Amino acid sequence: MSVAQPIPPTLGLPKEKQLASRRLSALDAASAISRSVPNGDDDIVERGRATMARLGVPAA
């Protein structure tokens, strides 16, 4: 597994939209993980976990 790089700030967006983008990314990643674990889709699980790591969300 490679080390996830932090997601850089989105240039040109207001702070509120940057925060919304990060939160929606976290929700999308959590959704992908929760749907993919029972189906055994390890590639999607890994991508979701990598997104969470780049966002700085600690693993559960």
Predicted model as a PDB file, atoms N, CA, C, CB and O in Angstrom, pLDDT in the B-factor column:
MODEL        1                                                                  
ATOM      1  N   MET A   1       0.842  -1.180   0.000  1.00 48.00           N  
ATOM      2  CA  MET A   1       0.000   0.000   0.000  1.00 48.00           C  
ATOM      3  C   MET A   1       0.885   1.240   0.000  1.00 48.00           C  
ATOM      4  CB  MET A   1      -0.957   0.000   1.217  1.00 48.00           C  
ATOM      5  O   MET A   1       1.848   1.327   0.762  1.00 48.00           O  
ATOM      6  N   SER A   2       0.554   2.190  -0.853  1.00 55.00           N  
ATOM      7  CA  SER A   2       1.343   3.412  -0.925  1.00 55.00           C  
ATOM      8  C   SER A   2       0.836   4.422   0.104  1.00 55.00           C  
ATOM      9  CB  SER A   2       1.290   4.013  -2.347  1.00 55.00           C  
ATOM     10  O   SER A   2      -0.297   4.342   0.578  1.00 55.00           O  
ATOM     11  N   VAL A   3       1.703   5.362   0.430  1.00 62.00           N  
ATOM     12  CA  VAL A   3       1.342   6.409   1.378  1.00 62.00           C  
ATOM     13  C   VAL A   3       0.489   7.437   0.651  1.00 62.00           C  
ATOM     14  CB  VAL A   3       2.611   7.071   2.006  1.00 62.00           C  
ATOM     15  O   VAL A   3       0.886   7.954  -0.394  1.00 62.00           O  
ATOM     16  N   ALA A   4      -0.685   7.734   1.205  1.00 66.00           N  
ATOM     17  CA  ALA A   4      -1.594   8.682   0.573  1.00 66.00           C  
ATOM     18  C   ALA A   4      -1.068  10.105   0.745  1.00 66.00           C  
ATOM     19  CB  ALA A   4      -3.013   8.553   1.165  1.00 66.00           C  
ATOM     20  O   ALA A   4      -0.609  10.491   1.820  1.00 66.00           O  
ATOM     21  N   GLN A   5      -1.145  10.858  -0.321  1.00 68.00           N  
ATOM     22  CA  GLN A   5      -0.740  12.254  -0.283  1.00 68.00           C  
ATOM     23  C   GLN A   5      -1.931  13.103   0.150  1.00 68.00           C  
ATOM     24  CB  GLN A   5      -0.199  12.716  -1.664  1.00 68.00           C  
ATOM     25  O   GLN A   5      -3.063  12.810  -0.236  1.00 68.00           O  
ATOM     26  N   PRO A   6      -1.701  14.150   0.944  1.00 68.00           N  
ATOM     27  CA  PRO A   6      -2.813  15.002   1.350  1.00 68.00           C  
ATOM     28  C   PRO A   6      -3.468  15.676   0.160  1.00 68.00           C  
ATOM     29  CB  PRO A   6      -2.339  16.048   2.336  1.00 68.00           C  
ATOM     30  O   PRO A   6      -2.811  15.973  -0.838  1.00 68.00           O  
ATOM     31  N   ILE A   7      -4.755  15.913   0.269  1.00 65.00           N  
ATOM     32  CA  ILE A   7      -5.484  16.603  -0.787  1.00 65.00           C  
ATOM     33  C   ILE A   7      -5.212  18.096  -0.644  1.00 65.00           C  
ATOM     34  CB  ILE A   7      -7.023  16.295  -0.721  1.00 65.00           C  
ATOM     35  O   ILE A   7      -5.472  18.674   0.411  1.00 65.00           O  
ATOM     36  N   PRO A   8      -4.687  18.730  -1.706  1.00 68.00           N  
ATOM     37  CA  PRO A   8      -4.377  20.165  -1.607  1.00 68.00           C  
ATOM     38  C   PRO A   8      -5.658  20.991  -1.560  1.00 68.00           C  
ATOM     39  CB  PRO A   8      -3.501  20.616  -2.797  1.00 68.00           C  
ATOM     40  O   PRO A   8      -6.711  20.532  -2.002  1.00 68.00           O  
ATOM     41  N   PRO A   9      -5.570  22.200  -1.029  1.00 66.00           N  
ATOM     42  CA  PRO A   9      -6.758  23.052  -1.013  1.00 66.00           C  
ATOM     43  C   PRO A   9      -7.204  23.362  -2.437  1.00 66.00           C  
ATOM     44  CB  PRO A   9      -6.480  24.359  -0.242  1.00 66.00           C  
ATOM     45  O   PRO A   9      -6.382  23.466  -3.348  1.00 66.00           O  
ATOM     46  N   THR A  10      -8.494  23.507  -2.616  1.00 64.00           N  
ATOM     47  CA  THR A  10      -9.049  23.820  -3.928  1.00 64.00           C  
ATOM     48  C   THR A  10      -8.931  25.316  -4.156  1.00 64.00           C  
ATOM     49  CB  THR A  10     -10.531  23.354  -4.045  1.00 64.00           C  
ATOM     50  O   THR A  10      -9.578  26.113  -3.476  1.00 64.00           O  
ATOM     51  N   LEU A  11      -8.111  25.684  -5.105  1.00 70.00           N  
ATOM     52  CA  LEU A  11      -7.855  27.095  -5.372  1.00 70.00           C  
ATOM     53  C   LEU A  11      -9.065  27.752  -6.017  1.00 70.00           C  
ATOM     54  CB  LEU A  11      -6.628  27.256  -6.267  1.00 70.00           C  
ATOM     55  O   LEU A  11      -9.728  27.166  -6.873  1.00 70.00           O  
ATOM     56  N   GLY A  12      -9.336  28.959  -5.599  1.00 81.00           N  
ATOM     57  CA  GLY A  12     -10.398  29.726  -6.203  1.00 81.00           C  
ATOM     58  C   GLY A  12     -11.774  29.523  -5.599  1.00 81.00           C  
ATOM     59  O   GLY A  12     -12.692  30.284  -5.904  1.00 81.00           O  
ATOM     60  N   LEU A  13     -11.942  28.522  -4.754  1.00 83.00           N  
ATOM     61  CA  LEU A  13     -13.243  28.301  -4.129  1.00 83.00           C  
ATOM     62  C   LEU A  13     -13.298  28.986  -2.778  1.00 83.00           C  
ATOM     63  CB  LEU A  13     -13.529  26.801  -3.978  1.00 83.00           C  
ATOM     64  O   LEU A  13     -12.294  29.042  -2.068  1.00 83.00           O  
ATOM     65  N   PRO A  14     -14.460  29.507  -2.416  1.00 88.00           N  
ATOM     66  CA  PRO A  14     -14.603  30.065  -1.070  1.00 88.00           C  
ATOM     67  C   PRO A  14     -14.425  28.968  -0.021  1.00 88.00           C  
ATOM     68  CB  PRO A  14     -15.983  30.749  -0.905  1.00 88.00           C  
ATOM     69  O   PRO A  14     -14.626  27.787  -0.305  1.00 88.00           O  
ATOM     70  N   LYS A  15     -14.050  29.366   1.176  1.00 88.00           N  
ATOM     71  CA  LYS A  15     -13.800  28.406   2.261  1.00 88.00           C  
ATOM     72  C   LYS A  15     -14.986  27.471   2.484  1.00 88.00           C  
ATOM     73  CB  LYS A  15     -13.483  29.149   3.557  1.00 88.00           C  
ATOM     74  O   LYS A  15     -14.793  26.280   2.731  1.00 88.00           O  
ATOM     75  N   GLU A  16     -16.213  27.995   2.399  1.00 91.00           N  
ATOM     76  CA  GLU A  16     -17.402  27.169   2.627  1.00 91.00           C  
ATOM     77  C   GLU A  16     -17.501  26.043   1.601  1.00 91.00           C  
ATOM     78  CB  GLU A  16     -18.668  28.033   2.579  1.00 91.00           C  
ATOM     79  O   GLU A  16     -17.854  24.913   1.937  1.00 91.00           O  
ATOM     80  N   LYS A  17     -17.189  26.362   0.353  1.00 90.00           N  
ATOM     81  CA  LYS A  17     -17.260  25.341  -0.698  1.00 90.00           C  
ATOM     82  C   LYS A  17     -16.105  24.353  -0.586  1.00 90.00           C  
ATOM     83  CB  LYS A  17     -17.253  25.999  -2.085  1.00 90.00           C  
ATOM     84  O   LYS A  17     -16.272  23.174  -0.899  1.00 90.00           O  
ATOM     85  N   GLN A  18     -14.942  24.812  -0.146  1.00 87.00           N  
ATOM     86  CA  GLN A  18     -13.831  23.900   0.088  1.00 87.00           C  
ATOM     87  C   GLN A  18     -14.197  22.899   1.173  1.00 87.00           C  
ATOM     88  CB  GLN A  18     -12.562  24.676   0.478  1.00 87.00           C  
ATOM     89  O   GLN A  18     -13.947  21.702   1.031  1.00 87.00           O  
ATOM     90  N   LEU A  19     -14.786  23.386   2.251  1.00 90.00           N  
ATOM     91  CA  LEU A  19     -15.200  22.511   3.347  1.00 90.00           C  
ATOM     92  C   LEU A  19     -16.280  21.534   2.883  1.00 90.00           C  
ATOM     93  CB  LEU A  19     -15.712  23.344   4.535  1.00 90.00           C  
ATOM     94  O   LEU A  19     -16.237  20.351   3.220  1.00 90.00           O  
ATOM     95  N   ALA A  20     -17.241  22.028   2.117  1.00 92.00           N  
ATOM     96  CA  ALA A  20     -18.299  21.159   1.595  1.00 92.00           C  
ATOM     97  C   ALA A  20     -17.705  20.080   0.693  1.00 92.00           C  
ATOM     98  CB  ALA A  20     -19.351  21.986   0.820  1.00 92.00           C  
ATOM     99  O   ALA A  20     -18.130  18.926   0.749  1.00 92.00           O  
ATOM    100  N   SER A  21     -16.745  20.436  -0.121  1.00 90.00           N  
ATOM    101  CA  SER A  21     -16.104  19.472  -1.010  1.00 90.00           C  
ATOM    102  C   SER A  21     -15.393  18.374  -0.226  1.00 90.00           C  
ATOM    103  CB  SER A  21     -15.115  20.180  -1.929  1.00 90.00           C  
ATOM    104  O   SER A  21     -15.490  17.198  -0.577  1.00 90.00           O  
ATOM    105  N   ARG A  22     -14.682  18.751   0.830  1.00 90.00           N  
ATOM    106  CA  ARG A  22     -13.983  17.767   1.658  1.00 90.00           C  
ATOM    107  C   ARG A  22     -14.985  16.846   2.356  1.00 90.00           C  
ATOM    108  CB  ARG A  22     -13.088  18.474   2.700  1.00 90.00           C  
ATOM    109  O   ARG A  22     -14.768  15.637   2.437  1.00 90.00           O  
ATOM    110  N   ARG A  23     -16.071  17.415   2.855  1.00 93.00           N  
ATOM    111  CA  ARG A  23     -17.079  16.607   3.549  1.00 93.00           C  
ATOM    112  C   ARG A  23     -17.779  15.655   2.594  1.00 93.00           C  
ATOM    113  CB  ARG A  23     -18.107  17.506   4.232  1.00 93.00           C  
ATOM    114  O   ARG A  23     -18.013  14.496   2.937  1.00 93.00           O  
ATOM    115  N   LEU A  24     -18.116  16.127   1.408  1.00 95.00           N  
ATOM    116  CA  LEU A  24     -18.753  15.251   0.422  1.00 95.00           C  
ATOM    117  C   LEU A  24     -17.799  14.149  -0.035  1.00 95.00           C  
ATOM    118  CB  LEU A  24     -19.230  16.067  -0.787  1.00 95.00           C  
ATOM    119  O   LEU A  24     -18.234  13.028  -0.299  1.00 95.00           O  
ATOM    120  N   SER A  25     -16.510  14.453  -0.130  1.00 94.00           N  
ATOM    121  CA  SER A  25     -15.517  13.436  -0.482  1.00 94.00           C  
ATOM    122  C   SER A  25     -15.455  12.359   0.591  1.00 94.00           C  
ATOM    123  CB  SER A  25     -14.130  14.074  -0.675  1.00 94.00           C  
ATOM    124  O   SER A  25     -15.365  11.171   0.280  1.00 94.00           O  
ATOM    125  N   ALA A  26     -15.503  12.775   1.861  1.00 94.00           N  
ATOM    126  CA  ALA A  26     -15.482  11.808   2.964  1.00 94.00           C  
ATOM    127  C   ALA A  26     -16.740  10.941   2.949  1.00 94.00           C  
ATOM    128  CB  ALA A  26     -15.356  12.534   4.318  1.00 94.00           C  
ATOM    129  O   ALA A  26     -16.661   9.731   3.159  1.00 94.00           O  
ATOM    130  N   LEU A  27     -17.901  11.556   2.701  1.00 96.00           N  
ATOM    131  CA  LEU A  27     -19.144  10.775   2.627  1.00 96.00           C  
ATOM    132  C   LEU A  27     -19.110   9.788   1.468  1.00 96.00           C  
ATOM    133  CB  LEU A  27     -20.352  11.706   2.483  1.00 96.00           C  
ATOM    134  O   LEU A  27     -19.547   8.646   1.609  1.00 96.00           O  
ATOM    135  N   ASP A  28     -18.595  10.223   0.327  1.00 96.00           N  
ATOM    136  CA  ASP A  28     -18.500   9.344  -0.836  1.00 96.00           C  
ATOM    137  C   ASP A  28     -17.577   8.161  -0.548  1.00 96.00           C  
ATOM    138  CB  ASP A  28     -17.995  10.126  -2.059  1.00 96.00           C  
ATOM    139  O   ASP A  28     -17.892   7.021  -0.890  1.00 96.00           O  
ATOM    140  N   ALA A  29     -16.433   8.441   0.084  1.00 96.00           N  
ATOM    141  CA  ALA A  29     -15.483   7.376   0.397  1.00 96.00           C  
ATOM    142  C   ALA A  29     -16.080   6.388   1.405  1.00 96.00           C  
ATOM    143  CB  ALA A  29     -14.176   7.973   0.948  1.00 96.00           C  
ATOM    144  O   ALA A  29     -15.930   5.175   1.253  1.00 96.00           O  
ATOM    145  N   ALA A  30     -16.756   6.912   2.434  1.00 96.00           N  
ATOM    146  CA  ALA A  30     -17.376   6.036   3.432  1.00 96.00           C  
ATOM    147  C   ALA A  30     -18.459   5.170   2.796  1.00 96.00           C  
ATOM    148  CB  ALA A  30     -17.971   6.866   4.584  1.00 96.00           C  
ATOM    149  O   ALA A  30     -18.586   3.989   3.122  1.00 96.00           O  
ATOM    150  N   SER A  31     -19.232   5.751   1.898  1.00 96.00           N  
ATOM    151  CA  SER A  31     -20.269   5.003   1.198  1.00 96.00           C  
ATOM    152  C   SER A  31     -19.659   3.896   0.331  1.00 96.00           C  
ATOM    153  CB  SER A  31     -21.115   5.949   0.334  1.00 96.00           C  
ATOM    154  O   SER A  31     -20.154   2.769   0.313  1.00 96.00           O  
ATOM    155  N   ALA A  32     -18.592   4.226  -0.380  1.00 96.00           N  
ATOM    156  CA  ALA A  32     -17.922   3.231  -1.226  1.00 96.00           C  
ATOM    157  C   ALA A  32     -17.388   2.080  -0.390  1.00 96.00           C  
ATOM    158  CB  ALA A  32     -16.777   3.878  -2.019  1.00 96.00           C  
ATOM    159  O   ALA A  32     -17.512   0.917  -0.775  1.00 96.00           O  
ATOM    160  N   ILE A  33     -16.792   2.401   0.757  1.00 96.00           N  
ATOM    161  CA  ILE A  33     -16.258   1.356   1.632  1.00 96.00           C  
ATOM    162  C   ILE A  33     -17.389   0.477   2.152  1.00 96.00           C  
ATOM    163  CB  ILE A  33     -15.474   1.975   2.811  1.00 96.00           C  
ATOM    164  O   ILE A  33     -17.288  -0.749   2.117  1.00 96.00           O  
ATOM    165  N   SER A  34     -18.460   1.093   2.631  1.00 96.00           N  
ATOM    166  CA  SER A  34     -19.544   0.316   3.237  1.00 96.00           C  
ATOM    167  C   SER A  34     -20.247  -0.589   2.230  1.00 96.00           C  
ATOM    168  CB  SER A  34     -20.555   1.247   3.873  1.00 96.00           C  
ATOM    169  O   SER A  34     -20.714  -1.668   2.594  1.00 96.00           O  
ATOM    170  N   ARG A  35     -20.326  -0.168   0.979  1.00 96.00           N  
ATOM    171  CA  ARG A  35     -20.956  -1.001  -0.043  1.00 96.00           C  
ATOM    172  C   ARG A  35     -20.014  -2.067  -0.596  1.00 96.00           C  
ATOM    173  CB  ARG A  35     -21.457  -0.133  -1.174  1.00 96.00           C  
ATOM    174  O   ARG A  35     -20.457  -3.135  -1.019  1.00 96.00           O  
ATOM    175  N   SER A  36     -18.733  -1.780  -0.592  1.00 96.00           N  
ATOM    176  CA  SER A  36     -17.774  -2.674  -1.250  1.00 96.00           C  
ATOM    177  C   SER A  36     -17.270  -3.790  -0.347  1.00 96.00           C  
ATOM    178  CB  SER A  36     -16.603  -1.880  -1.751  1.00 96.00           C  
ATOM    179  O   SER A  36     -16.928  -4.866  -0.839  1.00 96.00           O  
ATOM    180  N   VAL A  37     -17.215  -3.563   0.957  1.00 95.00           N  
ATOM    181  CA  VAL A  37     -16.726  -4.614   1.865  1.00 95.00           C  
ATOM    182  C   VAL A  37     -17.569  -5.880   1.750  1.00 95.00           C  
ATOM    183  CB  VAL A  37     -16.732  -4.113   3.320  1.00 95.00           C  
ATOM    184  O   VAL A  37     -17.007  -6.958   1.556  1.00 95.00           O  
ATOM    185  N   PRO A  38     -18.921  -5.792   1.864  1.00 95.00           N  
ATOM    186  CA  PRO A  38     -19.716  -7.024   1.773  1.00 95.00           C  
ATOM    187  C   PRO A  38     -19.635  -7.703   0.407  1.00 95.00           C  
ATOM    188  CB  PRO A  38     -21.156  -6.719   2.086  1.00 95.00           C  
ATOM    189  O   PRO A  38     -19.839  -8.912   0.299  1.00 95.00           O  
ATOM    190  N   ASN A  39     -19.337  -6.924  -0.636  1.00 95.00           N  
ATOM    191  CA  ASN A  39     -19.268  -7.479  -1.986  1.00 95.00           C  
ATOM    192  C   ASN A  39     -17.874  -7.960  -2.356  1.00 95.00           C  
ATOM    193  CB  ASN A  39     -19.723  -6.454  -2.984  1.00 95.00           C  
ATOM    194  O   ASN A  39     -17.672  -8.506  -3.441  1.00 95.00           O  
ATOM    195  N   GLY A  40     -16.914  -7.762  -1.466  1.00 95.00           N  
ATOM    196  CA  GLY A  40     -15.554  -8.232  -1.727  1.00 95.00           C  
ATOM    197  C   GLY A  40     -14.826  -7.454  -2.805  1.00 95.00           C  
ATOM    198  O   GLY A  40     -13.919  -7.990  -3.442  1.00 95.00           O  
ATOM    199  N   ASP A  41     -15.200  -6.212  -3.023  1.00 96.00           N  
ATOM    200  CA  ASP A  41     -14.547  -5.380  -4.042  1.00 96.00           C  
ATOM    201  C   ASP A  41     -13.378  -4.629  -3.400  1.00 96.00           C  
ATOM    202  CB  ASP A  41     -15.566  -4.376  -4.687  1.00 96.00           C  
ATOM    203  O   ASP A  41     -13.493  -3.460  -3.031  1.00 96.00           O  
ATOM    204  N   ASP A  42     -12.265  -5.327  -3.281  1.00 96.00           N  
ATOM    205  CA  ASP A  42     -11.111  -4.796  -2.553  1.00 96.00           C  
ATOM    206  C   ASP A  42     -10.513  -3.538  -3.180  1.00 96.00           C  
ATOM    207  CB  ASP A  42     -10.051  -5.849  -2.461  1.00 96.00           C  
ATOM    208  O   ASP A  42      -9.993  -2.686  -2.459  1.00 96.00           O  
ATOM    209  N   ASP A  43     -10.574  -3.404  -4.497  1.00 96.00           N  
ATOM    210  CA  ASP A  43     -10.025  -2.206  -5.148  1.00 96.00           C  
ATOM    211  C   ASP A  43     -10.782  -0.945  -4.732  1.00 96.00           C  
ATOM    212  CB  ASP A  43     -10.072  -2.361  -6.674  1.00 96.00           C  
ATOM    213  O   ASP A  43     -10.175   0.088  -4.451  1.00 96.00           O  
ATOM    214  N   ILE A  44     -12.095  -1.039  -4.697  1.00 96.00           N  
ATOM    215  CA  ILE A  44     -12.907   0.121  -4.302  1.00 96.00           C  
ATOM    216  C   ILE A  44     -12.708   0.429  -2.825  1.00 96.00           C  
ATOM    217  CB  ILE A  44     -14.404  -0.131  -4.596  1.00 96.00           C  
ATOM    218  O   ILE A  44     -12.640   1.595  -2.437  1.00 96.00           O  
ATOM    219  N   VAL A  45     -12.615  -0.605  -2.002  1.00 96.00           N  
ATOM    220  CA  VAL A  45     -12.367  -0.401  -0.567  1.00 96.00           C  
ATOM    221  C   VAL A  45     -11.043   0.340  -0.378  1.00 96.00           C  
ATOM    222  CB  VAL A  45     -12.344  -1.765   0.198  1.00 96.00           C  
ATOM    223  O   VAL A  45     -10.965   1.291   0.400  1.00 96.00           O  
ATOM    224  N   GLU A  46     -10.019  -0.093  -1.082  1.00 95.00           N  
ATOM    225  CA  GLU A  46      -8.703   0.545  -0.958  1.00 95.00           C  
ATOM    226  C   GLU A  46      -8.742   2.001  -1.408  1.00 95.00           C  
ATOM    227  CB  GLU A  46      -7.662  -0.222  -1.775  1.00 95.00           C  
ATOM    228  O   GLU A  46      -8.128   2.864  -0.781  1.00 95.00           O  
ATOM    229  N   ARG A  47      -9.464   2.275  -2.498  1.00 95.00           N  
ATOM    230  CA  ARG A  47      -9.574   3.664  -2.959  1.00 95.00           C  
ATOM    231  C   ARG A  47     -10.316   4.525  -1.937  1.00 95.00           C  
ATOM    232  CB  ARG A  47     -10.294   3.723  -4.317  1.00 95.00           C  
ATOM    233  O   ARG A  47      -9.929   5.665  -1.681  1.00 95.00           O  
ATOM    234  N   GLY A  48     -11.375   3.976  -1.360  1.00 96.00           N  
ATOM    235  CA  GLY A  48     -12.105   4.717  -0.336  1.00 96.00           C  
ATOM    236  C   GLY A  48     -11.244   5.000   0.879  1.00 96.00           C  
ATOM    237  O   GLY A  48     -11.275   6.101   1.428  1.00 96.00           O  
ATOM    238  N   ARG A  49     -10.474   4.003   1.300  1.00 95.00           N  
ATOM    239  CA  ARG A  49      -9.580   4.196   2.445  1.00 95.00           C  
ATOM    240  C   ARG A  49      -8.475   5.197   2.128  1.00 95.00           C  
ATOM    241  CB  ARG A  49      -8.965   2.862   2.870  1.00 95.00           C  
ATOM    242  O   ARG A  49      -8.085   5.981   2.993  1.00 95.00           O  
ATOM    243  N   ALA A  50      -7.972   5.180   0.911  1.00 94.00           N  
ATOM    244  CA  ALA A  50      -6.932   6.129   0.515  1.00 94.00           C  
ATOM    245  C   ALA A  50      -7.482   7.560   0.524  1.00 94.00           C  
ATOM    246  CB  ALA A  50      -6.379   5.774  -0.885  1.00 94.00           C  
ATOM    247  O   ALA A  50      -6.795   8.491   0.946  1.00 94.00           O  
ATOM    248  N   THR A  51      -8.714   7.728   0.060  1.00 94.00           N  
ATOM    249  CA  THR A  51      -9.337   9.056   0.094  1.00 94.00           C  
ATOM    250  C   THR A  51      -9.482   9.530   1.529  1.00 94.00           C  
ATOM    251  CB  THR A  51     -10.715   9.036  -0.603  1.00 94.00           C  
ATOM    252  O   THR A  51      -9.174  10.680   1.841  1.00 94.00           O  
ATOM    253  N   MET A  52      -9.951   8.645   2.405  1.00 94.00           N  
ATOM    254  CA  MET A  52     -10.101   9.016   3.815  1.00 94.00           C  
ATOM    255  C   MET A  52      -8.748   9.400   4.416  1.00 94.00           C  
ATOM    256  CB  MET A  52     -10.732   7.853   4.618  1.00 94.00           C  
ATOM    257  O   MET A  52      -8.664  10.354   5.191  1.00 94.00           O  
ATOM    258  N   ALA A  53      -7.696   8.671   4.067  1.00 93.00           N  
ATOM    259  CA  ALA A  53      -6.358   8.978   4.587  1.00 93.00           C  
ATOM    260  C   ALA A  53      -5.886  10.343   4.092  1.00 93.00           C  
ATOM    261  CB  ALA A  53      -5.351   7.884   4.171  1.00 93.00           C  
ATOM    262  O   ALA A  53      -5.313  11.120   4.856  1.00 93.00           O  
ATOM    263  N   ARG A  54      -6.130  10.637   2.797  1.00 92.00           N  
ATOM    264  CA  ARG A  54      -5.728  11.942   2.255  1.00 92.00           C  
ATOM    265  C   ARG A  54      -6.487  13.075   2.926  1.00 92.00           C  
ATOM    266  CB  ARG A  54      -5.956  11.988   0.741  1.00 92.00           C  
ATOM    267  O   ARG A  54      -5.971  14.185   3.058  1.00 92.00           O  
ATOM    268  N   LEU A  55      -7.715  12.795   3.348  1.00 92.00           N  
ATOM    269  CA  LEU A  55      -8.510  13.810   4.036  1.00 92.00           C  
ATOM    270  C   LEU A  55      -8.129  13.936   5.510  1.00 92.00           C  
ATOM    271  CB  LEU A  55      -9.989  13.483   3.914  1.00 92.00           C  
ATOM    272  O   LEU A  55      -8.587  14.844   6.203  1.00 92.00           O  
ATOM    273  N   GLY A  56      -7.297  13.029   5.974  1.00 91.00           N  
ATOM    274  CA  GLY A  56      -6.860  13.076   7.375  1.00 91.00           C  
ATOM    275  C   GLY A  56      -7.840  12.432   8.330  1.00 91.00           C  
ATOM    276  O   GLY A  56      -7.781  12.689   9.532  1.00 91.00           O  
ATOM    277  N   VAL A  57      -8.745  11.597   7.827  1.00 89.00           N  
ATOM    278  CA  VAL A  57      -9.718  10.910   8.668  1.00 89.00           C  
ATOM    279  C   VAL A  57      -9.046   9.655   9.230  1.00 89.00           C  
ATOM    280  CB  VAL A  57     -11.024  10.549   7.861  1.00 89.00           C  
ATOM    281  O   VAL A  57      -8.568   8.826   8.456  1.00 89.00           O  
ATOM    282  N   PRO A  58      -8.997   9.493  10.551  1.00 87.00           N  
ATOM    283  CA  PRO A  58      -8.346   8.304  11.119  1.00 87.00           C  
ATOM    284  C   PRO A  58      -9.133   7.033  10.792  1.00 87.00           C  
ATOM    285  CB  PRO A  58      -8.199   8.451  12.646  1.00 87.00           C  
ATOM    286  O   PRO A  58     -10.362   7.044  10.728  1.00 87.00           O  
ATOM    287  N   ALA A  59      -8.404   5.952  10.590  1.00 80.00           N  
ATOM    288  CA  ALA A  59      -9.041   4.659  10.295  1.00 80.00           C  
ATOM    289  C   ALA A  59      -9.746   4.152  11.550  1.00 80.00           C  
ATOM    290  CB  ALA A  59      -7.989   3.613   9.792  1.00 80.00           C  
ATOM    291  O   ALA A  59      -9.279   4.323  12.676  1.00 80.00           O  
ATOM    292  N   ALA A  60     -10.881   3.526  11.304  1.00 74.00           N  
ATOM    293  CA  ALA A  60     -11.660   2.977  12.441  1.00 74.00           C  
ATOM    294  C   ALA A  60     -11.177   1.583  12.787  1.00 74.00           C  
ATOM    295  CB  ALA A  60     -13.177   2.942  12.112  1.00 74.00           C  
ATOM    296  O   ALA A  60     -11.703   0.958  13.708  1.00 74.00           O  
TER     297      ALA A  60                                                      
ENDMDL                                                                          
END                                                                             
